Amino acid sequence: MTTRTVVLGIGNTLLGDEGVGVHALRALEARAADLGDVEYVDGGTLSFTLATAIENADRFIVLDATQLNAAPGTVKLFEDDAMDRFLGNQRKASVHEVGLIDLMVMARLAGRFPERRALIGIQPQYLDWADAPTAAVAAAIPRVCDLALEVLDRWRA
């Protein structure tokens, strides 16, 4: 049986840095489209319908603009229990209206919680009307992709 990994990019691409998760997802998929056990999901601004994608995954990586209280473009990885604690301690860590933690709780209640989980958070700078991320946040996208590939490689080992 193949282990299934879902990479979920979250964000509204019309709100500047808020859409960095989706931009990073597209860049990652372009670099690693040949990974047969990885499904790339554009989660937009989140919806409860995404709970199914989480429930059906053995492993789950989220790319998202996240309030890290750091310089714009800072990238930070939270893995497994560290991800759960970060999201649980900072209910407003995501800049979206529906929280990622809510989707994860739904998956846990359904008894289908991914064995491995990671959040790659990117500190946003500008969260207003704009069709592209700021320079600092856009410059972080290659680092986000590198980190996601490192996590995928480590999980496969």
N, CA, C and O atoms as a GROMACS GRO file, in nm:
protein
  628
    1MET      N    1   0.084  -0.118   0.000
    1MET     CA    2   0.000   0.000   0.000
    1MET      C    3   0.089   0.125   0.000
    1MET      O    4   0.185   0.133   0.076
    2THR      N    5   0.056   0.220  -0.084
    2THR     CA    6   0.132   0.344  -0.095
    2THR      C    7   0.088   0.442   0.013
    2THR      O    8  -0.031   0.460   0.039
    3THR      N    9   0.186   0.504   0.074
    3THR     CA   10   0.157   0.609   0.171
    3THR      C   11   0.125   0.735   0.095
    3THR      O   12   0.199   0.775   0.005
    4ARG      N   13   0.015   0.798   0.129
    4ARG     CA   14  -0.033   0.916   0.057
    4ARG      C   15  -0.002   1.042   0.135
    4ARG      O   16  -0.035   1.054   0.253
    5THR      N   17   0.061   1.138   0.066
    5THR     CA   18   0.092   1.268   0.126
    5THR      C   19   0.014   1.375   0.054
    5THR      O   20   0.012   1.380  -0.069
    6VAL      N   21  -0.050   1.460   0.130
    6VAL     CA   22  -0.119   1.576   0.076
    6VAL      C   23  -0.040   1.700   0.114
    6VAL      O   24  -0.007   1.720   0.231
    7VAL      N   25  -0.009   1.783   0.014
    7VAL     CA   26   0.050   1.914   0.039
    7VAL      C   27  -0.059   2.015   0.009
    7VAL      O   28  -0.110   2.023  -0.103
    8LEU      N   29  -0.093   2.093   0.110
    8LEU     CA   30  -0.203   2.188   0.102
    8LEU      C   31  -0.149   2.330   0.107
    8LEU      O   32  -0.087   2.371   0.206
    9GLY      N   33  -0.172   2.405   0.001
    9GLY     CA   34  -0.136   2.546  -0.001
    9GLY      C   35  -0.258   2.628   0.030
    9GLY      O   36  -0.363   2.610  -0.032
   10ILE      N   37  -0.246   2.718   0.126
   10ILE     CA   38  -0.361   2.796   0.172
   10ILE      C   39  -0.336   2.944   0.145
   10ILE      O   40  -0.224   2.993   0.158
   11GLY      N   41  -0.443   3.015   0.107
   11GLY     CA   42  -0.432   3.160   0.095
   11GLY      C   43  -0.519   3.218  -0.014
   11GLY      O   44  -0.562   3.150  -0.106
   12ASN      N   45  -0.544   3.347   0.000
   12ASN     CA   46  -0.619   3.424  -0.098
   12ASN      C   47  -0.518   3.501  -0.182
   12ASN      O   48  -0.455   3.595  -0.134
   13THR      N   49  -0.503   3.462  -0.307
   13THR     CA   50  -0.401   3.522  -0.394
   13THR      C   51  -0.434   3.664  -0.436
   13THR      O   52  -0.355   3.728  -0.506
   14LEU      N   53  -0.549   3.716  -0.395
   14LEU     CA   54  -0.583   3.856  -0.423
   14LEU      C   55  -0.550   3.948  -0.307
   14LEU      O   56  -0.574   4.068  -0.314
   15LEU      N   57  -0.493   3.891  -0.200
   15LEU     CA   58  -0.461   3.971  -0.081
   15LEU      C   59  -0.311   3.966  -0.050
   15LEU      O   60  -0.271   3.939   0.064
   16GLY      N   61  -0.230   3.994  -0.150
   16GLY     CA   62  -0.086   4.006  -0.130
   16GLY      C   63  -0.024   3.883  -0.067
   16GLY      O   64  -0.038   3.773  -0.119
   17ASP      N   65   0.043   3.902   0.045
   17ASP     CA   66   0.115   3.794   0.112
   17ASP      C   67   0.024   3.685   0.167
   17ASP      O   68   0.070   3.575   0.198
   18GLU      N   69  -0.103   3.714   0.181
   18GLU     CA   70  -0.199   3.616   0.231
   18GLU      C   71  -0.202   3.494   0.140
   18GLU      O   72  -0.234   3.384   0.186
   19GLY      N   73  -0.170   3.511   0.013
   19GLY     CA   74  -0.175   3.401  -0.083
   19GLY      C   75  -0.045   3.325  -0.099
   19GLY      O   76  -0.035   3.242  -0.189
   20VAL      N   77   0.054   3.351  -0.015
   20VAL     CA   78   0.185   3.289  -0.033
   20VAL      C   79   0.180   3.136  -0.028
   20VAL      O   80   0.259   3.070  -0.095
   21GLY      N   81   0.091   3.080   0.049
   21GLY     CA   82   0.082   2.933   0.055
   21GLY      C   83   0.045   2.874  -0.080
   21GLY      O   84   0.097   2.770  -0.118
   22VAL      N   85  -0.045   2.939  -0.151
   22VAL     CA   86  -0.086   2.892  -0.284
   22VAL      C   87   0.027   2.913  -0.383
   22VAL      O   88   0.054   2.825  -0.465
   23HIS      N   89   0.093   3.028  -0.377
   23HIS     CA   90   0.206   3.054  -0.467
   23HIS      C   91   0.318   2.951  -0.442
   23HIS      O   92   0.378   2.902  -0.538
   24ALA      N   93   0.345   2.919  -0.317
   24ALA     CA   94   0.448   2.821  -0.284
   24ALA      C   95   0.407   2.681  -0.332
   24ALA      O   96   0.490   2.605  -0.381
   25LEU      N   97   0.279   2.649  -0.317
   25LEU     CA   98   0.229   2.520  -0.364
   25LEU      C   99   0.253   2.505  -0.514
   25LEU      O  100   0.301   2.401  -0.559
   26ARG      N  101   0.221   2.608  -0.590
   26ARG     CA  102   0.241   2.602  -0.736
   26ARG      C  103   0.388   2.585  -0.770
   26ARG      O  104   0.423   2.508  -0.860
   27ALA      N  105   0.476   2.655  -0.699
   27ALA     CA  106   0.619   2.644  -0.724
   27ALA      C  107   0.668   2.503  -0.688
   27ALA      O  108   0.749   2.446  -0.761
   28LEU      N  109   0.621   2.449  -0.577
   28LEU     CA  110   0.661   2.315  -0.535
   28LEU      C  111   0.612   2.211  -0.635
   28LEU      O  112   0.686   2.120  -0.672
   29GLU      N  113   0.490   2.223  -0.679
   29GLU     CA  114   0.436   2.127  -0.774
   29GLU      C  115   0.513   2.132  -0.906
   29GLU      O  116   0.536   2.028  -0.968
   30ALA      N  117   0.554   2.250  -0.948
   30ALA     CA  118   0.634   2.262  -1.071
   30ALA      C  119   0.769   2.193  -1.055
   30ALA      O  120   0.820   2.134  -1.150
   31ARG      N  121   0.827   2.200  -0.936
   31ARG     CA  122   0.957   2.137  -0.909
   31ARG      C  123   0.947   1.988  -0.888
   31ARG      O  124   1.040   1.914  -0.921
   32ALA      N  125   0.836   1.942  -0.831
   32ALA     CA  126   0.827   1.802  -0.787
   32ALA      C  127   0.698   1.735  -0.833
   32ALA      O  128   0.638   1.658  -0.758
   33ALA      N  129   0.656   1.763  -0.956
   33ALA     CA  130   0.531   1.707  -1.007
   33ALA      C  131   0.539   1.556  -1.025
   33ALA      O  132   0.435   1.489  -1.031
   34ASP      N  133   0.660   1.501  -1.032
   34ASP     CA  134   0.677   1.358  -1.058
   34ASP      C  135   0.666   1.271  -0.934
   34ASP      O  136   0.680   1.149  -0.943
   35LEU      N  137   0.641   1.330  -0.819
   35LEU     CA  138   0.627   1.251  -0.696
   35LEU      C  139   0.487   1.188  -0.695
   35LEU      O  140   0.389   1.255  -0.664
   36GLY      N  141   0.481   1.061  -0.729
   36GLY     CA  142   0.352   0.995  -0.747
   36GLY      C  143   0.269   0.978  -0.622
   36GLY      O  144   0.148   0.962  -0.631
   37ASP      N  145   0.332   0.983  -0.505
   37ASP     CA  146   0.258   0.963  -0.381
   37ASP      C  147   0.217   1.095  -0.317
   37ASP      O  148   0.168   1.097  -0.204
   38VAL      N  149   0.237   1.207  -0.389
   38VAL     CA  150   0.205   1.338  -0.335
   38VAL      C  151   0.091   1.401  -0.415
   38VAL      O  152   0.095   1.405  -0.538
   39GLU      N  153  -0.009   1.448  -0.343
   39GLU     CA  154  -0.119   1.521  -0.405
   39GLU      C  155  -0.108   1.667  -0.363
   39GLU      O  156  -0.097   1.697  -0.244
   40TYR      N  157  -0.112   1.756  -0.460
   40TYR     CA  158  -0.103   1.900  -0.434
   40TYR      C  159  -0.244   1.957  -0.437
   40TYR      O  160  -0.316   1.942  -0.536
   41VAL      N  161  -0.284   2.024  -0.327
   41VAL     CA  162  -0.419   2.075  -0.314
   41VAL      C  163  -0.416   2.226  -0.288
   41VAL      O  164  -0.357   2.271  -0.190
   42ASP      N  165  -0.479   2.301  -0.376
   42ASP     CA  166  -0.496   2.445  -0.356
   42ASP      C  167  -0.614   2.463  -0.263
   42ASP      O  168  -0.729   2.445  -0.304
   43GLY      N  169  -0.586   2.498  -0.138
   43GLY     CA  170  -0.691   2.510  -0.037
   43GLY      C  171  -0.755   2.647  -0.032
   43GLY      O  172  -0.845   2.670   0.048
   44GLY      N  173  -0.710   2.740  -0.117
   44GLY     CA  174  -0.768   2.873  -0.117
   44GLY      C  175  -0.771   2.932   0.022
   44GLY      O  176  -0.670   2.931   0.092
   45THR      N  177  -0.886   2.982   0.061
   45THR     CA  178  -0.900   3.046   0.192
   45THR      C  179  -0.959   2.952   0.297
   45THR      O  180  -1.012   2.997   0.398
   46LEU      N  181  -0.948   2.825   0.272
   46LEU     CA  182  -0.994   2.718   0.362
   46LEU      C  183  -1.146   2.705   0.359
   46LEU      O  184  -1.220   2.802   0.344
   47SER      N  185  -1.187   2.585   0.376
   47SER     CA  186  -1.327   2.551   0.381
   47SER      C  187  -1.337   2.418   0.453
   47SER      O  188  -1.242   2.339   0.452
   48PHE      N  189  -1.449   2.394   0.514
   48PHE     CA  190  -1.466   2.268   0.586
   48PHE      C  191  -1.462   2.149   0.492
   48PHE      O  192  -1.442   2.036   0.538
   49THR      N  193  -1.480   2.169   0.361
   49THR     CA  194  -1.472   2.058   0.266
   49THR      C  195  -1.330   2.002   0.258
   49THR      O  196  -1.311   1.890   0.211
   50LEU      N  197  -1.230   2.078   0.301
   50LEU     CA  198  -1.092   2.030   0.299
   50LEU      C  199  -1.064   1.926   0.407
   50LEU      O  200  -0.960   1.860   0.404
   51ALA      N  201  -1.156   1.909   0.500
   51ALA     CA  202  -1.136   1.808   0.605
   51ALA      C  203  -1.118   1.670   0.543
   51ALA      O  204  -1.043   1.588   0.596
   52THR      N  205  -1.186   1.643   0.433
   52THR     CA  206  -1.175   1.513   0.366
   52THR      C  207  -1.034   1.489   0.315
   52THR      O  208  -0.982   1.378   0.327
   53ALA      N  209  -0.970   1.593   0.258
   53ALA     CA  210  -0.833   1.578   0.210
   53ALA      C  211  -0.740   1.543   0.325
   53ALA      O  212  -0.649   1.462   0.310
   54ILE      N  213  -0.761   1.604   0.440
   54ILE     CA  214  -0.678   1.576   0.558
   54ILE      C  215  -0.706   1.434   0.607
   54ILE      O  216  -0.613   1.360   0.638
   55GLU      N  217  -0.832   1.397   0.614
   55GLU     CA  218  -0.870   1.264   0.664
   55GLU      C  219  -0.815   1.152   0.578
   55GLU      O  220  -0.785   1.044   0.629
   56ASN      N  221  -0.803   1.176   0.448
   56ASN     CA  222  -0.759   1.071   0.356
   56ASN      C  223  -0.608   1.066   0.339
   56ASN      O  224  -0.557   0.984   0.262
   57ALA      N  225  -0.536   1.151   0.408
   57ALA     CA  226  -0.390   1.156   0.395
   57ALA      C  227  -0.323   1.078   0.508
   57ALA      O  228  -0.369   1.079   0.622
   58ASP      N  229  -0.214   1.011   0.474
   58ASP     CA  230  -0.129   0.948   0.576
   58ASP      C  231  -0.032   1.051   0.631
   58ASP      O  232   0.005   1.049   0.748
   59ARG      N  233   0.010   1.143   0.540
   59ARG     CA  234   0.101   1.251   0.577
   59ARG      C  235   0.046   1.379   0.515
   59ARG      O  236  -0.019   1.377   0.411
   60PHE      N  237   0.075   1.492   0.582
   60PHE     CA  238   0.008   1.616   0.549
   60PHE      C  239   0.102   1.734   0.572
   60PHE      O  240   0.153   1.753   0.682
   61ILE      N  241   0.126   1.812   0.467
   61ILE     CA  242   0.208   1.933   0.479
   61ILE      C  243   0.123   2.053   0.440
   61ILE      O  244   0.056   2.052   0.337
   62VAL      N  245   0.127   2.156   0.523
   62VAL     CA  246   0.053   2.279   0.496
   62VAL      C  247   0.153   2.391   0.470
   62VAL      O  248   0.251   2.406   0.543
   63LEU      N  249   0.128   2.469   0.366
   63LEU     CA  250   0.206   2.588   0.333
   63LEU      C  251   0.112   2.706   0.352
   63LEU      O  252   0.006   2.712   0.290
   64ASP      N  253   0.150   2.801   0.439
   64ASP     CA  254   0.054   2.906   0.474
   64ASP      C  255   0.122   3.030   0.528
   64ASP      O  256   0.226   3.023   0.593
   65ALA      N  257   0.062   3.145   0.501
   65ALA     CA  258   0.102   3.270   0.567
   65ALA      C  259   0.063   3.255   0.714
   65ALA      O  260  -0.053   3.226   0.746
   66THR      N  261   0.159   3.275   0.801
   66THR     CA  262   0.138   3.247   0.943
   66THR      C  263   0.200   3.358   1.028
   66THR      O  264   0.310   3.404   0.999
   67GLN      N  265   0.129   3.400   1.130
   67GLN     CA  266   0.180   3.504   1.219
   67GLN      C  267   0.288   3.444   1.308
   67GLN      O  268   0.259   3.374   1.405
   68LEU      N  269   0.414   3.474   1.274
   68LEU     CA  270   0.528   3.422   1.348
   68LEU      C  271   0.593   3.527   1.436
   68LEU      O  272   0.687   3.498   1.509
   69ASN      N  273   0.543   3.651   1.428
   69ASN     CA  274   0.603   3.764   1.500
   69ASN      C  275   0.751   3.775   1.465
   69ASN      O  276   0.837   3.786   1.553
   70ALA      N  277   0.779   3.771   1.336
   70ALA     CA  278   0.916   3.775   1.285
   70ALA      C  279   0.921   3.868   1.164
   70ALA      O  280   0.819   3.925   1.125
   71ALA      N  281   1.038   3.882   1.107
   71ALA     CA  282   1.055   3.966   0.988
   71ALA      C  283   0.977   3.906   0.871
   71ALA      O  284   0.969   3.784   0.858
   72PRO      N  285   0.920   3.991   0.785
   72PRO     CA  286   0.848   3.940   0.667
   72PRO      C  287   0.937   3.846   0.586
   72PRO      O  288   1.054   3.874   0.560
   73GLY      N  289   0.879   3.733   0.546
   73GLY     CA  290   0.952   3.634   0.469
   73GLY      C  291   1.020   3.528   0.554
   73GLY      O  292   1.077   3.434   0.501
   74THR      N  293   1.014   3.542   0.686
   74THR     CA  294   1.069   3.439   0.773
   74THR      C  295   0.990   3.310   0.752
   74THR      O  296   0.867   3.312   0.743
   75VAL      N  297   1.061   3.198   0.745
   75VAL     CA  298   0.999   3.068   0.723
   75VAL      C  299   1.028   2.981   0.845
   75VAL      O  300   1.142   2.976   0.893
   76LYS      N  301   0.925   2.912   0.893
   76LYS     CA  302   0.945   2.826   1.010
   76LYS      C  303   0.866   2.696   0.989
   76LYS      O  304   0.754   2.696   0.940
   77LEU      N  305   0.930   2.587   1.029
   77LEU     CA  306   0.870   2.455   1.020
   77LEU      C  307   0.820   2.410   1.156
   77LEU      O  308   0.892   2.420   1.256
   78PHE      N  309   0.697   2.361   1.160
   78PHE     CA  310   0.638   2.300   1.279
   78PHE      C  311   0.596   2.159   1.237
   78PHE      O  312   0.520   2.142   1.142
   79GLU      N  313   0.646   2.059   1.308
   79GLU     CA  314   0.620   1.922   1.267
   79GLU      C  315   0.551   1.843   1.376
   79GLU      O  316   0.582   1.857   1.495
   80ASP      N  317   0.456   1.759   1.335
   80ASP     CA  318   0.384   1.667   1.422
   80ASP      C  319   0.329   1.738   1.547
   80ASP      O  320   0.250   1.831   1.534
   81ASP      N  321   0.371   1.695   1.666
   81ASP     CA  322   0.317   1.754   1.789
   81ASP      C  323   0.346   1.903   1.799
   81ASP      O  324   0.267   1.978   1.856
   82ALA      N  325   0.460   1.947   1.745
   82ALA     CA  326   0.493   2.090   1.748
   82ALA      C  327   0.393   2.170   1.665
   82ALA      O  328   0.356   2.282   1.702
   83MET      N  329   0.348   2.113   1.554
   83MET     CA  330   0.245   2.177   1.473
   83MET      C  331   0.114   2.184   1.550
   83MET      O  332   0.049   2.289   1.554
   84ASP      N  333   0.077   2.073   1.612
   84ASP     CA  334  -0.048   2.069   1.688
   84ASP      C  335  -0.046   2.173   1.801
   84ASP      O  336  -0.144   2.244   1.822
   85ARG      N  337   0.066   2.180   1.872
   85ARG     CA  338   0.078   2.276   1.983
   85ARG      C  339   0.072   2.420   1.931
   85ARG      O  340   0.003   2.504   1.988
   86PHE      N  341   0.146   2.448   1.823
   86PHE     CA  342   0.148   2.583   1.768
   86PHE      C  343   0.007   2.627   1.729
   86PHE      O  344  -0.036   2.737   1.764
   87LEU      N  345  -0.063   2.542   1.656
   87LEU     CA  346  -0.198   2.578   1.614
   87LEU      C  347  -0.294   2.588   1.732
   87LEU      O  348  -0.379   2.676   1.736
   88GLY      N  349  -0.279   2.499   1.828
   88GLY     CA  350  -0.366   2.500   1.944
   88GLY      C  351  -0.344   2.619   2.035
   88GLY      O  352  -0.438   2.672   2.094
   89ASN      N  353  -0.218   2.662   2.047
   89ASN     CA  354  -0.185   2.775   2.133
   89ASN      C  355  -0.213   2.910   2.069
   89ASN      O  356  -0.225   3.011   2.138
   90GLN      N  357  -0.223   2.911   1.938
   90GLN     CA  358  -0.241   3.037   1.868
   90GLN      C  359  -0.358   3.023   1.770
   90GLN      O  360  -0.338   3.014   1.649
   91ARG      N  361  -0.475   3.021   1.823
   91ARG     CA  362  -0.593   2.998   1.740
   91ARG      C  363  -0.599   3.098   1.624
   91ARG      O  364  -0.662   3.068   1.523
   92LYS      N  365  -0.538   3.212   1.636
   92LYS     CA  366  -0.536   3.309   1.529
   92LYS      C  367  -0.402   3.309   1.454
   92LYS      O  368  -0.368   3.407   1.389
   93ALA      N  369  -0.326   3.200   1.464
   93ALA     CA  370  -0.197   3.192   1.396
   93ALA      C  371  -0.214   3.203   1.246
   93ALA      O  372  -0.132   3.264   1.178
   94SER      N  373  -0.320   3.145   1.194
   94SER     CA  374  -0.348   3.157   1.052
   94SER      C  375  -0.423   3.287   1.030
   94SER      O  376  -0.497   3.334   1.116
   95VAL      N  377  -0.402   3.345   0.912
   95VAL     CA  378  -0.469   3.471   0.882
   95VAL      C  379  -0.602   3.448   0.811
   95VAL      O  380  -0.659   3.542   0.755
   96HIS      N  381  -0.653   3.325   0.812
   96HIS     CA  382  -0.778   3.290   0.745
   96HIS      C  383  -0.892   3.284   0.845
   96HIS      O  384  -0.870   3.273   0.966
   97GLU      N  385  -1.013   3.291   0.794
   97GLU     CA  386  -1.129   3.291   0.882
   97GLU      C  387  -1.159   3.153   0.938
   97GLU      O  388  -1.189   3.141   1.057
   98VAL      N  389  -1.152   3.048   0.856
   98VAL     CA  390  -1.170   2.911   0.905
   98VAL      C  391  -1.031   2.864   0.946
   98VAL      O  392  -0.938   2.871   0.866
   99GLY      N  393  -1.018   2.815   1.066
   99GLY     CA  394  -0.887   2.777   1.114
   99GLY      C  395  -0.846   2.637   1.072
   99GLY      O  396  -0.928   2.546   1.067
  100LEU      N  397  -0.721   2.621   1.044
  100LEU     CA  398  -0.664   2.491   1.012
  100LEU      C  399  -0.684   2.396   1.129
  100LEU      O  400  -0.708   2.277   1.109
  101ILE      N  401  -0.675   2.447   1.249
  101ILE     CA  402  -0.694   2.362   1.367
  101ILE      C  403  -0.834   2.300   1.368
  101ILE      O  404  -0.852   2.187   1.412
  102ASP      N  405  -0.934   2.375   1.320
  102ASP     CA  406  -1.070   2.322   1.313
  102ASP      C  407  -1.078   2.202   1.219
  102ASP      O  408  -1.145   2.103   1.249
  103LEU      N  409  -1.010   2.212   1.104
  103LEU     CA  410  -1.009   2.101   1.009
  103LEU      C  411  -0.938   1.980   1.066
  103LEU      O  412  -0.979   1.866   1.044
  104MET      N  413  -0.831   2.006   1.139
  104MET     CA  414  -0.757   1.895   1.200
  104MET      C  415  -0.838   1.828   1.310
  104MET      O  416  -0.834   1.706   1.325
  105VAL      N  417  -0.912   1.906   1.386
  105VAL     CA  418  -0.998   1.848   1.490
  105VAL      C  419  -1.105   1.761   1.426
  105VAL      O  420  -1.137   1.654   1.477
  106MET      N  421  -1.161   1.806   1.313
  106MET     CA  422  -1.261   1.725   1.243
  106MET      C  423  -1.202   1.590   1.199
  106MET      O  424  -1.266   1.486   1.213
  107ALA      N  425  -1.078   1.593   1.147
  107ALA     CA  426  -1.013   1.469   1.104
  107ALA      C  427  -0.989   1.377   1.224
  107ALA      O  428  -1.007   1.256   1.216
  108ARG      N  429  -0.947   1.437   1.335
  108ARG     CA  430  -0.921   1.357   1.456
  108ARG      C  431  -1.052   1.294   1.506
  108ARG      O  432  -1.054   1.178   1.546
  109LEU      N  433  -1.160   1.370   1.505
  109LEU     CA  434  -1.289   1.318   1.550
  109LEU      C  435  -1.341   1.208   1.459
  109LEU      O  436  -1.411   1.117   1.504
  110ALA      N  437  -1.305   1.216   1.331
  110ALA     CA  438  -1.345   1.112   1.236
  110ALA      C  439  -1.256   0.987   1.249
  110ALA      O  440  -1.280   0.886   1.183
  111GLY      N  441  -1.154   0.995   1.335
  111GLY     CA  442  -1.064   0.882   1.354
  111GLY      C  443  -0.967   0.862   1.240
  111GLY      O  444  -0.913   0.753   1.222
  112ARG      N  445  -0.944   0.969   1.162
  112ARG     CA  446  -0.856   0.958   1.044
  112ARG      C  447  -0.757   1.074   1.044
  112ARG      O  448  -0.757   1.157   0.953
  113PHE      N  449  -0.674   1.078   1.145
  113PHE     CA  450  -0.578   1.187   1.162
  113PHE      C  451  -0.445   1.146   1.098
  113PHE      O  452  -0.396   1.037   1.126
  114PRO      N  453  -0.385   1.231   1.014
  114PRO     CA  454  -0.259   1.193   0.949
  114PRO      C  455  -0.150   1.158   1.050
  114PRO      O  456  -0.132   1.226   1.151
  115GLU      N  457  -0.078   1.052   1.020
  115GLU     CA  458   0.030   1.006   1.106
  115GLU      C  459   0.141   1.110   1.117
  115GLU      O  460   0.193   1.134   1.227
  116ARG      N  461   0.177   1.172   1.007
  116ARG     CA  462   0.280   1.277   1.005
  116ARG      C  463   0.217   1.405   0.957
  116ARG      O  464   0.134   1.406   0.866
  117ARG      N  465   0.257   1.517   1.021
  117ARG     CA  466   0.201   1.648   0.989
  117ARG      C  467   0.310   1.752   0.995
  117ARG      O  468   0.401   1.744   1.077
  118ALA      N  469   0.301   1.851   0.906
  118ALA     CA  470   0.395   1.962   0.910
  118ALA      C  471   0.326   2.089   0.861
  118ALA      O  472   0.246   2.087   0.768
  119LEU      N  473   0.360   2.198   0.926
  119LEU     CA  474   0.318   2.331   0.883
  119LEU      C  475   0.444   2.408   0.850
  119LEU      O  476   0.535   2.419   0.932
  120ILE      N  477   0.450   2.460   0.728
  120ILE     CA  478   0.558   2.551   0.691
  120ILE      C  479   0.494   2.688   0.683
  120ILE      O  480   0.421   2.720   0.589
  121GLY      N  481   0.524   2.769   0.784
  121GLY     CA  482   0.464   2.902   0.796
  121GLY      C  483   0.557   3.008   0.740
  121GLY      O  484   0.679   3.001   0.757
  122ILE      N  485   0.499   3.107   0.675
  122ILE     CA  486   0.574   3.218   0.618
  122ILE      C  487   0.515   3.347   0.676
  122ILE      O  488   0.395   3.371   0.667
  123GLN      N  489   0.600   3.428   0.736
  123GLN     CA  490   0.555   3.554   0.796
  123GLN      C  491   0.516   3.652   0.685
  123GLN      O  492   0.600   3.689   0.602
  124PRO      N  493   0.389   3.695   0.683
  124PRO     CA  494   0.346   3.792   0.582
  124PRO      C  495   0.385   3.935   0.622
  124PRO      O  496   0.416   3.963   0.738
  125GLN      N  497   0.382   4.022   0.523
  125GLN     CA  498   0.406   4.164   0.546
  125GLN      C  499   0.283   4.246   0.514
  125GLN      O  500   0.244   4.335   0.590
  126TYR      N  501   0.219   4.214   0.401
  126TYR     CA  502   0.110   4.296   0.349
  126TYR      C  503  -0.011   4.207   0.321
  126TYR      O  504  -0.002   4.113   0.242
  127LEU      N  505  -0.123   4.238   0.386
  127LEU     CA  506  -0.243   4.156   0.373
  127LEU      C  507  -0.360   4.240   0.322
  127LEU      O  508  -0.466   4.246   0.385
  128ASP      N  509  -0.341   4.302   0.210
  128ASP     CA  510  -0.446   4.382   0.149
  128ASP      C  511  -0.443   4.356  -0.001
  128ASP      O  512  -0.362   4.277  -0.049
  129TRP      N  513  -0.531   4.422  -0.075
  129TRP     CA  514  -0.546   4.397  -0.218
  129TRP      C  515  -0.413   4.408  -0.292
  129TRP      O  516  -0.350   4.513  -0.295
  130ALA      N  517  -0.373   4.298  -0.350
  130ALA     CA  518  -0.255   4.291  -0.436
  130ALA      C  519  -0.255   4.151  -0.496
  130ALA      O  520  -0.294   4.055  -0.431
  131ASP      N  521  -0.211   4.140  -0.620
  131ASP     CA  522  -0.216   4.010  -0.686
  131ASP      C  523  -0.086   3.930  -0.676
  131ASP      O  524  -0.071   3.826  -0.741
  132ALA      N  525   0.007   3.978  -0.595
  132ALA     CA  526   0.134   3.908  -0.578
  132ALA      C  527   0.187   3.936  -0.438
  132ALA      O  528   0.153   4.038  -0.378
  133PRO      N  529   0.270   3.848  -0.388
  133PRO     CA  530   0.332   3.873  -0.257
  133PRO      C  531   0.435   3.985  -0.265
  133PRO      O  532   0.484   4.019  -0.373
  134THR      N  533   0.466   4.043  -0.150
  134THR     CA  534   0.572   4.144  -0.142
  134THR      C  535   0.705   4.077  -0.177
  134THR      O  536   0.715   3.954  -0.178
  135ALA      N  537   0.805   4.158  -0.204
  135ALA     CA  538   0.936   4.105  -0.244
  135ALA      C  539   0.994   4.014  -0.137
  135ALA      O  540   1.048   3.908  -0.169
  136ALA      N  541   0.985   4.053  -0.010
  136ALA     CA  542   1.042   3.972   0.098
  136ALA      C  543   0.974   3.835   0.108
  136ALA      O  544   1.041   3.734   0.131
  137VAL      N  545   0.846   3.833   0.091
  137VAL     CA  546   0.771   3.708   0.102
  137VAL      C  547   0.791   3.622  -0.024
  137VAL      O  548   0.806   3.501  -0.014
  138ALA      N  549   0.790   3.685  -0.140
  138ALA     CA  550   0.815   3.610  -0.264
  138ALA      C  551   0.954   3.546  -0.263
  138ALA      O  552   0.971   3.435  -0.312
  139ALA      N  553   1.052   3.616  -0.206
  139ALA     CA  554   1.188   3.563  -0.198
  139ALA      C  555   1.196   3.439  -0.109
  139ALA      O  556   1.290   3.361  -0.121
  140ALA      N  557   1.098   3.420  -0.020
  140ALA     CA  558   1.097   3.304   0.070
  140ALA      C  559   1.041   3.179   0.005
  140ALA      O  560   1.059   3.069   0.058
  141ILE      N  561   0.974   3.191  -0.107
  141ILE     CA  562   0.908   3.076  -0.170
  141ILE      C  563   1.006   2.964  -0.204
  141ILE      O  564   0.974   2.848  -0.177
  142PRO      N  565   1.124   2.991  -0.261
  142PRO     CA  566   1.217   2.880  -0.285
  142PRO      C  567   1.258   2.808  -0.157
  142PRO      O  568   1.275   2.686  -0.158
  143ARG      N  569   1.275   2.881  -0.047
  143ARG     CA  570   1.308   2.818   0.082
  143ARG      C  571   1.194   2.730   0.129
  143ARG      O  572   1.217   2.621   0.182
  144VAL      N  573   1.070   2.774   0.111
  144VAL     CA  574   0.954   2.694   0.148
  144VAL      C  575   0.955   2.563   0.069
  144VAL      O  576   0.932   2.456   0.126
  145CYS      N  577   0.981   2.571  -0.061
  145CYS     CA  578   0.986   2.450  -0.145
  145CYS      C  579   1.098   2.357  -0.100
  145CYS      O  580   1.077   2.237  -0.088
  146ASP      N  581   1.216   2.413  -0.075
  146ASP     CA  582   1.328   2.331  -0.028
  146ASP      C  583   1.293   2.260   0.102
  146ASP      O  584   1.320   2.141   0.118
  147LEU      N  585   1.233   2.332   0.193
  147LEU     CA  586   1.197   2.274   0.323
  147LEU      C  587   1.091   2.164   0.306
  147LEU      O  588   1.101   2.060   0.370
  148ALA      N  589   0.992   2.187   0.222
  148ALA     CA  590   0.890   2.085   0.197
  148ALA      C  591   0.952   1.959   0.139
  148ALA      O  592   0.916   1.848   0.178
  149LEU      N  593   1.046   1.974   0.045
  149LEU     CA  594   1.112   1.858  -0.015
  149LEU      C  595   1.199   1.786   0.087
  149LEU      O  596   1.208   1.663   0.086
  150GLU      N  597   1.264   1.861   0.175
  150GLU     CA  598   1.343   1.799   0.282
  150GLU      C  599   1.254   1.715   0.373
  150GLU      O  600   1.290   1.603   0.410
  151VAL      N  601   1.139   1.769   0.409
  151VAL     CA  602   1.044   1.695   0.495
  151VAL      C  603   0.997   1.570   0.424
  151VAL      O  604   0.995   1.462   0.483
  152LEU      N  605   0.959   1.582   0.298
  152LEU     CA  606   0.913   1.465   0.222
  152LEU      C  607   1.021   1.358   0.213
  152LEU      O  608   0.993   1.239   0.230
  153ASP      N  609   1.144   1.399   0.188
  153ASP     CA  610   1.256   1.303   0.180
  153ASP      C  611   1.277   1.234   0.314
  153ASP      O  612   1.298   1.112   0.320
  154ARG      N  613   1.273   1.310   0.421
  154ARG     CA  614   1.294   1.254   0.556
  154ARG      C  615   1.182   1.156   0.591
  154ARG      O  616   1.207   1.051   0.650
  155TRP      N  617   1.059   1.191   0.556
  155TRP     CA  618   0.947   1.103   0.586
  155TRP      C  619   0.954   0.973   0.507
  155TRP      O  620   0.906   0.869   0.553
  156ARG      N  621   1.013   0.978   0.390
  156ARG     CA  622   1.025   0.858   0.307
  156ARG      C  623   1.135   0.765   0.357
  156ARG      O  624   1.129   0.644   0.334
  157ALA      N  625   1.234   0.820   0.425
  157ALA     CA  626   1.350   0.740   0.468
  157ALA      C  627   1.313   0.639   0.576
  157ALA      O  628   1.398   0.564   0.623
   0.00000   0.00000   0.00000
